[in-house]
Amino acid sequence: SKDLKGAMESLIEQKRQKLSTVDKLDEHMDFASQLIFAQNRGDLTAENVNQCVLEMMIAAPDTLSVTLFFMLVLIAEHPTVEEEMIREIETVTGKQELPS
């Protein structure tokens, strides 16, 4: 929709402004930054950048949920891996109660 396209353009412009003011670019080089720099070089159009960012925002929740589901199924099917993961978590967090 037109509202969504406008919101994407606004977010990309905010990111572009942030990139123009940072001291160390390497700390801010994510995929959206790479797209913006590709547009600056003339490798992509503004429409290409907008579409890529939009697709990342729309597709990410679906792919993440499917990935997490299969990860949990695989962990449930392999109890020794689950035990190793729990030991690793306890090594990092200690015996403290994790927030829910």
Buried (B, 14 or more C-beta within 10 A) or exposed (E): EEEEEEEBBEBBEEBBEEBEEEEEEEEEEEEBBEBBBBBEEEEBEEEEBBBBBBEEEEEEEEEEEEEEEEEEEEEEEEEEEBEEEEEEEEEEEEEEEEEE
